[in-house]
Amino acid sequence: MIFNSRRLFLKNSFLSSIVFVTYGSELFGVVTPMQTISLVQRDLFPSTPLFPHVKDINATYCLTKILSHSRVTDEDKAFIKDGVKWLNEEAVTKYKKLYSALSWQQRQETLQDIADTDWGESWIKTIMGYIFEAMLGDPIYGGNKGEIGWKWLNHKSGLPRPKKELL
């Protein structure tokens, strides 16, 4: 993607920025949204013999690509980034650690805790939606590598398939 201005570049690159996590009135830690989201994706959709792994479907890359698109609103981007901050704040409140430093069990408990809030339920649904989009979309968009999601569902794609990305 070519950025015509610094403002456009900064506006579209917010996911590579950092989130400051506070505890009380003190700075507790700094984390990038995509590091946390990548881990959340693995926690929400763990690899099993029955399911494709989010790494294999390229879910983090797809989310990054989608969120750099001009049709995704600033409010939607801010909600995803704020969700990372709120998730980390919940982890710090409960365990005194950032989400990425928690054990698998602690991360599951933290996700369950935020799922009981309005923002958390909505944020988890949003992240899950992007996982499924990566898994079930046409591989031309960067996800569903080797048609792994389609194979998982025994799906035959419709024809004609896209010849180039429309994003």
OpenMM code with the backbone's topology and positions (N, CA, C; nanometers):
from openmm import Vec3, app, unit

residues = "MET ILE PHE ASN SER ARG ARG LEU PHE LEU LYS ASN SER PHE LEU SER SER ILE VAL PHE VAL THR TYR GLY SER GLU LEU PHE GLY VAL VAL THR PRO MET GLN THR ILE SER LEU VAL GLN ARG ASP LEU PHE PRO SER THR PRO LEU PHE PRO HIS VAL LYS ASP ILE ASN ALA THR TYR CYS LEU THR LYS ILE LEU SER HIS SER ARG VAL THR ASP GLU ASP LYS ALA PHE ILE LYS ASP GLY VAL LYS TRP LEU ASN GLU GLU ALA VAL THR LYS TYR LYS LYS LEU TYR SER ALA LEU SER TRP GLN GLN ARG GLN GLU THR LEU GLN ASP ILE ALA ASP THR ASP TRP GLY GLU SER TRP ILE LYS THR ILE MET GLY TYR ILE PHE GLU ALA MET LEU GLY ASP PRO ILE TYR GLY GLY ASN LYS GLY GLU ILE GLY TRP LYS TRP LEU ASN HIS LYS SER GLY LEU PRO ARG PRO LYS LYS GLU LEU LEU".split()
positions = [
    Vec3(0.0839, -0.1160, 0.0000),
    Vec3(0.0000, 0.0000, 0.0000),
    Vec3(0.0894, 0.1236, 0.0000),
    Vec3(0.0567, 0.2190, -0.0806),
    Vec3(0.1332, 0.3423, -0.0882),
    Vec3(0.0609, 0.4472, -0.0050),
    Vec3(0.1347, 0.5122, 0.0844),
    Vec3(0.0788, 0.6163, 0.1680),
    Vec3(0.1198, 0.7507, 0.1104),
    Vec3(0.0216, 0.8359, 0.0862),
    Vec3(0.0473, 0.9660, 0.0247),
    Vec3(0.0841, 1.0735, 0.1251),
    Vec3(0.0682, 1.0464, 0.2507),
    Vec3(0.1027, 1.1477, 0.3500),
    Vec3(0.1402, 1.0805, 0.4813),
    Vec3(0.2093, 1.1564, 0.5642),
    Vec3(0.2447, 1.1062, 0.6970),
    Vec3(0.1190, 1.0773, 0.7784),
    Vec3(0.0210, 1.1644, 0.7665),
    Vec3(-0.1041, 1.1480, 0.8424),
    Vec3(-0.1724, 1.0176, 0.8026),
    Vec3(-0.1812, 0.9874, 0.6755),
    Vec3(-0.2437, 0.8636, 0.6293),
    Vec3(-0.1634, 0.7434, 0.6770),
    Vec3(-0.0318, 0.7541, 0.6713),
    Vec3(0.0533, 0.6444, 0.7186),
    Vec3(0.0278, 0.6178, 0.8668),
    Vec3(0.0282, 0.7239, 0.9479),
    Vec3(0.0066, 0.7072, 1.0918),
    Vec3(-0.1332, 0.6566, 1.1221),
    Vec3(-0.2306, 0.7055, 1.0488),
    Vec3(-0.3685, 0.6640, 1.0684),
    Vec3(-0.3855, 0.5148, 1.0403),
    Vec3(-0.3185, 0.4649, 0.9382),
    Vec3(-0.3340, 0.3255, 0.8986),
    Vec3(-0.2381, 0.2305, 0.9682),
    Vec3(-0.1431, 0.2821, 1.0402),
    Vec3(-0.0449, 0.1934, 1.1030),
    Vec3(-0.0624, 0.1846, 1.2539),
    Vec3(-0.1801, 0.2147, 1.3034),
    Vec3(-0.1993, 0.2176, 1.4474),
    Vec3(-0.1771, 0.0817, 1.5121),
    Vec3(-0.1984, -0.0271, 1.4417),
    Vec3(-0.1809, -0.1578, 1.5036),
    Vec3(-0.0350, -0.1920, 1.5266),
    Vec3(0.0548, -0.1211, 1.4625),
    Vec3(0.1962, -0.1437, 1.4898),
    Vec3(0.2460, -0.0479, 1.5975),
    Vec3(0.1556, 0.0353, 1.6467),
    Vec3(0.1912, 0.1276, 1.7547),
    Vec3(0.1894, 0.0519, 1.8865),
    Vec3(0.1957, 0.1243, 1.9951),
    Vec3(0.1995, 0.0597, 2.1254),
    Vec3(0.0808, 0.1032, 2.2089),
    Vec3(0.0484, 0.0205, 2.3056),
    Vec3(-0.0574, 0.0504, 2.4005),
    Vec3(0.0074, 0.0599, 2.5379),
    Vec3(-0.0239, 0.1664, 2.6099),
    Vec3(0.0265, 0.1842, 2.7451),
    Vec3(-0.0760, 0.1263, 2.8421),
    Vec3(-0.0323, 0.0339, 2.9248),
    Vec3(-0.1190, -0.0302, 3.0222),
    Vec3(-0.0872, 0.0277, 3.1592),
    Vec3(-0.1914, 0.0773, 3.2251),
    Vec3(-0.1717, 0.1376, 3.3560),
    Vec3(-0.2346, 0.0506, 3.4638),
    Vec3(-0.1820, 0.0614, 3.5827),
    Vec3(-0.2376, -0.0047, 3.6993),
    Vec3(-0.2434, 0.0995, 3.8084),
    Vec3(-0.3642, 0.1298, 3.8516),
    Vec3(-0.3808, 0.2453, 3.9400),
    Vec3(-0.3519, 0.3690, 3.8577),
    Vec3(-0.2607, 0.4505, 3.9045),
    Vec3(-0.2224, 0.5675, 3.8268),
    Vec3(-0.0810, 0.5536, 3.7718),
    Vec3(-0.0244, 0.4334, 3.7801),
    Vec3(0.1130, 0.4098, 3.7370),
    Vec3(0.1159, 0.3355, 3.6032),
    Vec3(0.2173, 0.3644, 3.5242),
    Vec3(0.2394, 0.2906, 3.4003),
    Vec3(0.2873, 0.1506, 3.4365),
    Vec3(0.2154, 0.0485, 3.3898),
    Vec3(0.2522, -0.0887, 3.4226),
    Vec3(0.3344, -0.1535, 3.3121),
    Vec3(0.2946, -0.1306, 3.1875),
    Vec3(0.3662, -0.1943, 3.0775),
    Vec3(0.3267, -0.1362, 2.9439),
    Vec3(0.4012, -0.1773, 2.8430),
    Vec3(0.3790, -0.1334, 2.7060),
    Vec3(0.3728, -0.2581, 2.6190),
    Vec3(0.2750, -0.2619, 2.5297),
    Vec3(0.2566, -0.3792, 2.4449),
    Vec3(0.2044, -0.3339, 2.3082),
    Vec3(0.2350, -0.4105, 2.2036),
    Vec3(0.1774, -0.3785, 2.0731),
    Vec3(0.0455, -0.4531, 2.0590),
    Vec3(-0.0537, -0.3902, 1.9998),
    Vec3(-0.1823, -0.4573, 1.9830),
    Vec3(-0.1723, -0.5896, 1.9062),
    Vec3(-0.0914, -0.5938, 1.8017),
    Vec3(-0.0877, -0.7155, 1.7207),
    Vec3(-0.0247, -0.8332, 1.7941),
    Vec3(0.0714, -0.8084, 1.8824),
    Vec3(0.1271, -0.9186, 1.9619),
    Vec3(0.0180, -0.9799, 2.0485),
    Vec3(-0.0586, -0.8945, 2.1130),
    Vec3(-0.1655, -0.9426, 2.1992),
    Vec3(-0.2749, -1.0096, 2.1173),
    Vec3(-0.3158, -0.9482, 2.0077),
    Vec3(-0.4230, -1.0049, 1.9261),
    Vec3(-0.3831, -1.1409, 1.8704),
    Vec3(-0.2596, -1.1550, 1.8288),
    Vec3(-0.2131, -1.2842, 1.7778),
    Vec3(-0.2272, -1.3927, 1.8839),
    Vec3(-0.1916, -1.3606, 2.0066),
    Vec3(-0.2047, -1.4568, 2.1157),
    Vec3(-0.3521, -1.4827, 2.1472),
    Vec3(-0.4337, -1.3789, 2.1476),
    Vec3(-0.5772, -1.3949, 2.1717),
    Vec3(-0.6386, -1.4855, 2.0646),
    Vec3(-0.5989, -1.4653, 1.9398),
    Vec3(-0.6506, -1.5505, 1.8326),
    Vec3(-0.6196, -1.6972, 1.8600),
    Vec3(-0.4978, -1.7255, 1.9027),
    Vec3(-0.4600, -1.8646, 1.9344),
    Vec3(-0.5376, -1.9166, 2.0551),
    Vec3(-0.5648, -1.8288, 2.1507),
    Vec3(-0.6396, -1.8711, 2.2694),
    Vec3(-0.7874, -1.8941, 2.2385),
    Vec3(-0.8439, -1.8138, 2.1509),
    Vec3(-0.9854, -1.8287, 2.1158),
    Vec3(-1.0095, -1.9448, 2.0197),
    Vec3(-0.9110, -1.9755, 1.9401),
    Vec3(-0.9261, -2.0800, 1.8384),
    Vec3(-0.8040, -2.1707, 1.8449),
    Vec3(-0.7941, -2.2507, 1.9528),
    Vec3(-0.6742, -2.3335, 1.9703),
    Vec3(-0.6643, -2.4432, 1.8653),
    Vec3(-0.5428, -2.4797, 1.8350),
    Vec3(-0.5170, -2.5842, 1.7376),
    Vec3(-0.5498, -2.7202, 1.7982),
    Vec3(-0.6265, -2.7975, 1.7250),
    Vec3(-0.6575, -2.9353, 1.7628),
    Vec3(-0.6535, -3.0176, 1.6354),
    Vec3(-0.6555, -3.1481, 1.6469),
    Vec3(-0.6613, -3.2294, 1.5244),
    Vec3(-0.7855, -3.1998, 1.4400),
    Vec3(-0.8904, -3.1440, 1.5034),
    Vec3(-1.0142, -3.1168, 1.4304),
    Vec3(-1.0180, -2.9808, 1.3624),
    Vec3(-0.9394, -2.8848, 1.4128),
    Vec3(-0.9468, -2.7483, 1.3629),
    Vec3(-0.8132, -2.7023, 1.3071),
    Vec3(-0.8168, -2.6192, 1.2034),
    Vec3(-0.6912, -2.5604, 1.1551),
    Vec3(-0.6362, -2.4610, 1.2565),
    Vec3(-0.5072, -2.4437, 1.2576),
    Vec3(-0.4405, -2.3501, 1.3489),
    Vec3(-0.4507, -2.2093, 1.2907),
    Vec3(-0.4733, -2.1087, 1.3768),
    Vec3(-0.4865, -1.9710, 1.3281),
    Vec3(-0.3605, -1.9249, 1.2561),
    Vec3(-0.2458, -1.9799, 1.2952),
    Vec3(-0.1211, -1.9455, 1.2256),
    Vec3(-0.1259, -1.9979, 1.0813),
    Vec3(-0.1818, -2.1169, 1.0638),
    Vec3(-0.1918, -2.1749, 0.9299),
    Vec3(-0.2913, -2.1018, 0.8408),
    Vec3(-0.3910, -2.0398, 0.9023),
    Vec3(-0.4862, -1.9654, 0.8203),
    Vec3(-0.4438, -1.8198, 0.8027),
    Vec3(-0.3328, -1.7810, 0.8687),
    Vec3(-0.2754, -1.6470, 0.8528),
    Vec3(-0.3697, -1.5386, 0.9058),
    Vec3(-0.4337, -1.5665, 1.0200),
    Vec3(-0.5356, -1.4772, 1.0739),
    Vec3(-0.4818, -1.3402, 1.1146),
    Vec3(-0.3633, -1.3360, 1.1746),
    Vec3(-0.3086, -1.2074, 1.2183),
    Vec3(-0.2763, -1.1184, 1.0989),
    Vec3(-0.2171, -1.1776, 0.9968),
    Vec3(-0.1863, -1.1009, 0.8754),
    Vec3(-0.3146, -1.0461, 0.8136),
    Vec3(-0.4160, -1.1296, 0.8050),
    Vec3(-0.5420, -1.0852, 0.7443),
    Vec3(-0.6044, -0.9705, 0.8227),
    Vec3(-0.6011, -0.9794, 0.9548),
    Vec3(-0.6569, -0.8719, 1.0355),
    Vec3(-0.5802, -0.7418, 1.0131),
    Vec3(-0.4489, -0.7514, 1.0090),
    Vec3(-0.3668, -0.6335, 0.9829),
    Vec3(-0.4030, -0.5714, 0.8483),
    Vec3(-0.4183, -0.6552, 0.7488),
    Vec3(-0.4508, -0.6080, 0.6145),
    Vec3(-0.5897, -0.5444, 0.6096),
    Vec3(-0.6865, -0.6087, 0.6717),
    Vec3(-0.8233, -0.5563, 0.6721),
    Vec3(-0.8292, -0.4223, 0.7445),
    Vec3(-0.7592, -0.4130, 0.8565),
    Vec3(-0.7663, -0.2901, 0.9352),
    Vec3(-0.6885, -0.1746, 0.8744),
    Vec3(-0.6119, -0.2016, 0.7721),
    Vec3(-0.5455, -0.0919, 0.7023),
    Vec3(-0.6309, -0.0422, 0.5854),
    Vec3(-0.7445, -0.1083, 0.5638),
    Vec3(-0.8322, -0.0684, 0.4533),
    Vec3(-0.9089, 0.0582, 0.4894),
    Vec3(-0.9283, 0.1432, 0.3903),
    Vec3(-0.9932, 0.2729, 0.4131),
    Vec3(-1.1401, 0.2601, 0.4521),
    Vec3(-1.2038, 0.1485, 0.4234),
    Vec3(-1.3456, 0.1335, 0.4584),
    Vec3(-1.3680, 0.0903, 0.6032),
    Vec3(-1.2629, 0.0539, 0.6728),
    Vec3(-1.2766, 0.0225, 0.8149),
    Vec3(-1.2706, 0.1547, 0.8898),
    Vec3(-1.3729, 0.1813, 0.9687),
    Vec3(-1.3832, 0.3114, 1.0333),
    Vec3(-1.2787, 0.3278, 1.1436),
    Vec3(-1.2480, 0.4517, 1.1714),
    Vec3(-1.1561, 0.4827, 1.2814),
    Vec3(-1.2123, 0.4316, 1.4137),
    Vec3(-1.3447, 0.4343, 1.4282),
    Vec3(-1.4080, 0.3856, 1.5503),
    Vec3(-1.3857, 0.2353, 1.5663),
    Vec3(-1.3975, 0.1589, 1.4575),
    Vec3(-1.3736, 0.0141, 1.4636),
    Vec3(-1.2285, -0.0157, 1.4971),
    Vec3(-1.1374, 0.0591, 1.4368),
    Vec3(-0.9954, 0.0404, 1.4663),
    Vec3(-0.9660, 0.0740, 1.6124),
    Vec3(-1.0243, 0.1835, 1.6601),
    Vec3(-1.0022, 0.2249, 1.7989),
    Vec3(-1.0589, 0.1219, 1.8958),
    Vec3(-1.1740, 0.0628, 1.8625),
    Vec3(-1.2339, -0.0377, 1.9503),
    Vec3(-1.1420, -0.1592, 1.9637),
    Vec3(-1.0833, -0.2026, 1.8551),
    Vec3(-0.9936, -0.3180, 1.8611),
    Vec3(-0.8702, -0.2839, 1.9441),
    Vec3(-0.8128, -0.1682, 1.9203),
    Vec3(-0.6941, -0.1265, 1.9967),
    Vec3(-0.7284, -0.1054, 2.1446),
    Vec3(-0.8411, -0.0413, 2.1723),
    Vec3(-0.8820, -0.0211, 2.3108),
    Vec3(-0.9088, -0.1553, 2.3789),
    Vec3(-0.9647, -0.2507, 2.3047),
    Vec3(-0.9891, -0.3837, 2.3599),
    Vec3(-0.8615, -0.4497, 2.4073),
    Vec3(-0.7531, -0.4300, 2.3329),
    Vec3(-0.6228, -0.4831, 2.3753),
    Vec3(-0.5817, -0.4190, 2.5076),
    Vec3(-0.5997, -0.2894, 2.5167),
    Vec3(-0.5638, -0.2185, 2.6400),
    Vec3(-0.6485, -0.2683, 2.7562),
    Vec3(-0.7799, -0.2787, 2.7356),
    Vec3(-0.8697, -0.3223, 2.8431),
    Vec3(-0.8413, -0.4669, 2.8838),
    Vec3(-0.8104, -0.5519, 2.7871),
    Vec3(-0.7761, -0.6910, 2.8163),
    Vec3(-0.6513, -0.6972, 2.9037),
    Vec3(-0.5505, -0.6205, 2.8663),
    Vec3(-0.4277, -0.6175, 2.9452),
    Vec3(-0.4519, -0.5586, 3.0843),
    Vec3(-0.5344, -0.4574, 3.0933),
    Vec3(-0.5657, -0.4004, 3.2235),
    Vec3(-0.6373, -0.5019, 3.3117),
    Vec3(-0.7256, -0.5822, 3.2527),
    Vec3(-0.7931, -0.6881, 3.3286),
    Vec3(-0.6921, -0.7915, 3.3784),
    Vec3(-0.5978, -0.8294, 3.2927),
    Vec3(-0.4937, -0.9252, 3.3314),
    Vec3(-0.4073, -0.8689, 3.4441),
    Vec3(-0.3732, -0.7409, 3.4342),
    Vec3(-0.2899, -0.6777, 3.5373),
    Vec3(-0.3674, -0.6678, 3.6685),
    Vec3(-0.4954, -0.6328, 3.6622),
    Vec3(-0.5764, -0.6234, 3.7834),
    Vec3(-0.5854, -0.7593, 3.8531),
    Vec3(-0.6047, -0.8630, 3.7751),
    Vec3(-0.6262, -0.9961, 3.8329),
    Vec3(-0.4959, -1.0677, 3.8692),
    Vec3(-0.3928, -1.0554, 3.7818),
    Vec3(-0.2716, -1.1359, 3.8003),
    Vec3(-0.1428, -1.0545, 3.8149),
    Vec3(-0.1521, -0.9232, 3.8013),
    Vec3(-0.0336, -0.8360, 3.8089),
    Vec3(0.0657, -0.8645, 3.6964),
    Vec3(0.0140, -0.9100, 3.5813),
    Vec3(0.0967, -0.9371, 3.4632),
    Vec3(0.0194, -0.8965, 3.3380),
    Vec3(0.0947, -0.8629, 3.2329),
    Vec3(0.0310, -0.8398, 3.1035),
    Vec3(-0.0255, -0.9713, 3.0521),
    Vec3(-0.1248, -0.9626, 2.9662),
    Vec3(-0.1907, -1.0813, 2.9109),
    Vec3(-0.0895, -1.1785, 2.8512),
    Vec3(0.0077, -1.1276, 2.7782),
    Vec3(0.1052, -1.2137, 2.7106),
    Vec3(0.1975, -1.2871, 2.8083),
    Vec3(0.2041, -1.2432, 2.9338),
    Vec3(0.2895, -1.3083, 3.0332),
    Vec3(0.2141, -1.4108, 3.1175),
    Vec3(0.0851, -1.4250, 3.0924),
    Vec3(0.0033, -1.5180, 3.1704),
    Vec3(0.0177, -1.6608, 3.1192),
    Vec3(-0.0133, -1.7555, 3.2058),
    Vec3(-0.0195, -1.8957, 3.1633),
    Vec3(-0.1437, -1.9148, 3.0766),
    Vec3(-0.1516, -2.0265, 3.0086),
    Vec3(-0.2677, -2.0540, 2.9230),
    Vec3(-0.3951, -2.0498, 3.0072),
    Vec3(-0.3947, -2.1117, 3.1227),
    Vec3(-0.5138, -2.1154, 3.2091),
    Vec3(-0.5529, -1.9748, 3.2546),
    Vec3(-0.4559, -1.8938, 3.2916),
    Vec3(-0.4850, -1.7563, 3.3337),
    Vec3(-0.5414, -1.6744, 3.2185),
    Vec3(-0.4884, -1.6966, 3.0985),
    Vec3(-0.5418, -1.6250, 2.9813),
    Vec3(-0.6865, -1.6661, 2.9551),
    Vec3(-0.7168, -1.7953, 2.9685),
    Vec3(-0.8545, -1.8416, 2.9493),
    Vec3(-0.9484, -1.7783, 3.0522),
    Vec3(-0.9028, -1.7716, 3.1767),
    Vec3(-0.9845, -1.7095, 3.2817),
    Vec3(-1.0050, -1.5606, 3.2555),
    Vec3(-0.9024, -1.4945, 3.2063),
    Vec3(-0.9132, -1.3522, 3.1748),
    Vec3(-1.0116, -1.3304, 3.0599),
    Vec3(-1.0036, -1.4140, 2.9573),
    Vec3(-1.0989, -1.4035, 2.8462),
    Vec3(-1.2415, -1.4290, 2.8947),
    Vec3(-1.2580, -1.5249, 2.9827),
    Vec3(-1.3915, -1.5520, 3.0374),
    Vec3(-1.4415, -1.4323, 3.1174),
    Vec3(-1.3532, -1.3708, 3.1947),
    Vec3(-1.3926, -1.2532, 3.2733),
    Vec3(-1.4387, -1.1392, 3.1837),
    Vec3(-1.3626, -1.1110, 3.0779),
    Vec3(-1.4041, -0.9987, 2.9922),
    Vec3(-1.5264, -1.0352, 2.9086),
    Vec3(-1.5468, -1.1642, 2.8812),
    Vec3(-1.6649, -1.2071, 2.8052),
    Vec3(-1.7935, -1.1769, 2.8813),
    Vec3(-1.7821, -1.1595, 3.0114),
    Vec3(-1.8980, -1.1272, 3.0939),
    Vec3(-1.9295, -0.9782, 3.0954),
    Vec3(-1.8501, -0.8979, 3.0254),
    Vec3(-1.8764, -0.7545, 3.0147),
    Vec3(-1.9297, -0.7263, 2.8741),
    Vec3(-1.9999, -0.6157, 2.8586),
    Vec3(-2.0531, -0.5803, 2.7260),
    Vec3(-1.9408, -0.5573, 2.6259),
    Vec3(-1.8384, -0.4774, 2.6656),
    Vec3(-1.7298, -0.4478, 2.5721),
    Vec3(-1.6536, -0.5755, 2.5391),
    Vec3(-1.6302, -0.6602, 2.6397),
    Vec3(-1.5500, -0.7810, 2.6193),
    Vec3(-1.6187, -0.8801, 2.5276),
    Vec3(-1.7482, -0.8993, 2.5483),
    Vec3(-1.8226, -0.9906, 2.4614),
    Vec3(-1.8176, -0.9411, 2.3172),
    Vec3(-1.8383, -0.8127, 2.2982),
    Vec3(-1.8353, -0.7551, 2.1637),
    Vec3(-1.6957, -0.7640, 2.1028),
    Vec3(-1.5931, -0.7382, 2.1824),
    Vec3(-1.4553, -0.7428, 2.1332),
    Vec3(-1.4168, -0.8845, 2.0924),
    Vec3(-1.4523, -0.9827, 2.1744),
    Vec3(-1.4222, -1.1225, 2.1411),
    Vec3(-1.4958, -1.1644, 2.0146),
    Vec3(-1.6213, -1.1253, 2.0006),
    Vec3(-1.6966, -1.1568, 1.8779),
    Vec3(-1.6296, -1.0945, 1.7562),
    Vec3(-1.5800, -0.9729, 1.7715),
    Vec3(-1.5116, -0.9055, 1.6614),
    Vec3(-1.3857, -0.9810, 1.6215),
    Vec3(-1.3039, -1.0188, 1.7191),
    Vec3(-1.1802, -1.0927, 1.6899),
    Vec3(-1.2137, -1.2276, 1.6273),
    Vec3(-1.3141, -1.2969, 1.6801),
    Vec3(-1.3552, -1.4266, 1.6230),
    Vec3(-1.4048, -1.4091, 1.4786),
    Vec3(-1.4782, -1.3021, 1.4542),
    Vec3(-1.5270, -1.2768, 1.3184),
    Vec3(-1.4128, -1.2634, 1.2188),
    Vec3(-1.3075, -1.1936, 1.2606),
    Vec3(-1.1915, -1.1792, 1.1722),
    Vec3(-1.1161, -1.3110, 1.1548),
    Vec3(-1.1172, -1.3958, 1.2577),
    Vec3(-1.0557, -1.5282, 1.2427),
    Vec3(-1.1314, -1.6079, 1.1367),
    Vec3(-1.2632, -1.6086, 1.1466),
    Vec3(-1.3433, -1.6840, 1.0491),
    Vec3(-1.3321, -1.6241, 0.9093),
    Vec3(-1.3214, -1.4936, 0.9010),
    Vec3(-1.3024, -1.4305, 0.7707),
    Vec3(-1.1708, -1.4764, 0.7074),
    Vec3(-1.0657, -1.4834, 0.7879),
    Vec3(-0.9365, -1.5302, 0.7377),
    Vec3(-0.9435, -1.6780, 0.6985),
    Vec3(-1.0172, -1.7556, 0.7750),
    Vec3(-1.0227, -1.8994, 0.7516),
    Vec3(-1.1112, -1.9357, 0.6322),
    Vec3(-1.2137, -1.8573, 0.6064),
    Vec3(-1.3105, -1.8960, 0.5049),
    Vec3(-1.3058, -1.8110, 0.3790),
    Vec3(-1.2273, -1.7036, 0.3802),
    Vec3(-1.2168, -1.6185, 0.2626),
    Vec3(-1.1316, -1.6823, 0.1540),
    Vec3(-1.1336, -1.6228, 0.0381),
    Vec3(-1.0510, -1.6724, -0.0715),
    Vec3(-0.9035, -1.6504, -0.0383),
    Vec3(-0.8186, -1.7499, -0.0633),
    Vec3(-0.6757, -1.7373, -0.0323),
    Vec3(-0.6068, -1.6184, -0.1000),
    Vec3(-0.6653, -1.5634, -0.2026),
    Vec3(-0.6036, -1.4496, -0.2713),
    Vec3(-0.5868, -1.3311, -0.1760),
    Vec3(-0.6665, -1.3279, -0.0682),
    Vec3(-0.6602, -1.2173, 0.0278),
    Vec3(-0.5577, -1.2399, 0.1385),
    Vec3(-0.4877, -1.3511, 0.1336),
    Vec3(-0.3789, -1.3747, 0.2285),
    Vec3(-0.4094, -1.4719, 0.3407),
    Vec3(-0.5336, -1.5060, 0.3596),
    Vec3(-0.5702, -1.6040, 0.4620),
    Vec3(-0.6019, -1.7369, 0.3962),
    Vec3(-0.6504, -1.8293, 0.4775),
    Vec3(-0.6949, -1.9582, 0.4252),
    Vec3(-0.5873, -2.0221, 0.3375),
    Vec3(-0.4626, -2.0177, 0.3870),
    Vec3(-0.3493, -2.0710, 0.3090),
    Vec3(-0.3742, -2.2162, 0.2707),
    Vec3(-0.3489, -2.2467, 0.1468),
    Vec3(-0.3676, -2.3827, 0.0973),
    Vec3(-0.5118, -2.4277, 0.1067),
    Vec3(-0.6031, -2.3312, 0.1148),
    Vec3(-0.7465, -2.3588, 0.1275),
    Vec3(-0.7773, -2.4458, 0.2490),
    Vec3(-0.6974, -2.4287, 0.3558),
    Vec3(-0.7105, -2.5134, 0.4745),
    Vec3(-0.8485, -2.5022, 0.5397),
    Vec3(-0.9040, -2.3814, 0.5435),
    Vec3(-1.0377, -2.3634, 0.6013),
    Vec3(-1.1439, -2.4321, 0.5182),
    Vec3(-1.1314, -2.4201, 0.3876),
    Vec3(-1.2273, -2.4861, 0.2987),
    Vec3(-1.2176, -2.6375, 0.3113),
    Vec3(-1.0955, -2.6877, 0.3201),
    Vec3(-1.0764, -2.8323, 0.3354),
    Vec3(-1.1347, -2.8807, 0.4682),
    Vec3(-1.1161, -2.7992, 0.5722),
    Vec3(-1.1699, -2.8339, 0.7034),
    Vec3(-1.3215, -2.8526, 0.6958),
    Vec3(-1.3891, -2.7668, 0.6190),
    Vec3(-1.5346, -2.7745, 0.6059),
    Vec3(-1.5805, -2.8580, 0.4870),
    Vec3(-1.4834, -2.9121, 0.4125),
    Vec3(-1.5157, -2.9866, 0.2907),
    Vec3(-1.5982, -2.8984, 0.1953),
    Vec3(-1.5514, -2.7743, 0.1797),
    Vec3(-1.6201, -2.6736, 0.0988),
    Vec3(-1.5569, -2.6638, -0.0400),
    Vec3(-1.6385, -2.6536, -0.1401),
    Vec3(-1.5930, -2.6273, -0.2771),
    Vec3(-1.6297, -2.4834, -0.3089),
    Vec3(-1.5307, -2.4041, -0.3454),
    Vec3(-1.5575, -2.2621, -0.3695),
    Vec3(-1.6381, -2.2426, -0.4965),
    Vec3(-1.7092, -2.1321, -0.4963),
    Vec3(-1.7843, -2.0956, -0.6156),
    Vec3(-1.6907, -2.0453, -0.7241),
    Vec3(-1.7380, -2.0457, -0.8445),
    Vec3(-1.6596, -1.9982, -0.9582),
    Vec3(-1.7350, -1.8855, -1.0256),
    Vec3(-1.6697, -1.7923, -1.0821),
    Vec3(-1.5249, -1.7766, -1.0869),
    Vec3(-1.4742, -1.7201, -0.9555),
    Vec3(-1.3525, -1.7556, -0.9225),
    Vec3(-1.2863, -1.7011, -0.8048),
    Vec3(-1.2169, -1.5718, -0.8434),
    Vec3(-1.1914, -1.4846, -0.7456),
    Vec3(-1.1237, -1.3585, -0.7786),
    Vec3(-0.9845, -1.3835, -0.8357),
    Vec3(-0.9476, -1.3008, -0.9306),
    Vec3(-0.8146, -1.3112, -0.9913),
    Vec3(-0.7174, -1.2125, -0.9268),
    Vec3(-0.7727, -1.1085, -0.8618),
    Vec3(-0.6899, -1.0128, -0.7897),
    Vec3(-0.7672, -0.9643, -0.6684),
    Vec3(-0.6922, -0.9127, -0.5716),
    Vec3(-0.7561, -0.8619, -0.4497),
    Vec3(-0.8421, -0.7420, -0.4809),
    Vec3(-0.9542, -0.7339, -0.4127),
    Vec3(-1.0411, -0.6185, -0.4286),
    Vec3(-1.0308, -0.5233, -0.3097),
    Vec3(-0.9347, -0.5468, -0.2214),
    Vec3(-0.9147, -0.4586, -0.1055),
    Vec3(-0.8283, -0.3417, -0.1435),
] * unit.nanometer
topology = app.Topology()
chain = topology.addChain("A")
for resn in residues:
    res = topology.addResidue(resn, chain)
    for name in ("N", "CA", "C"):
        topology.addAtom(name, app.Element.getBySymbol(name[0]), res)
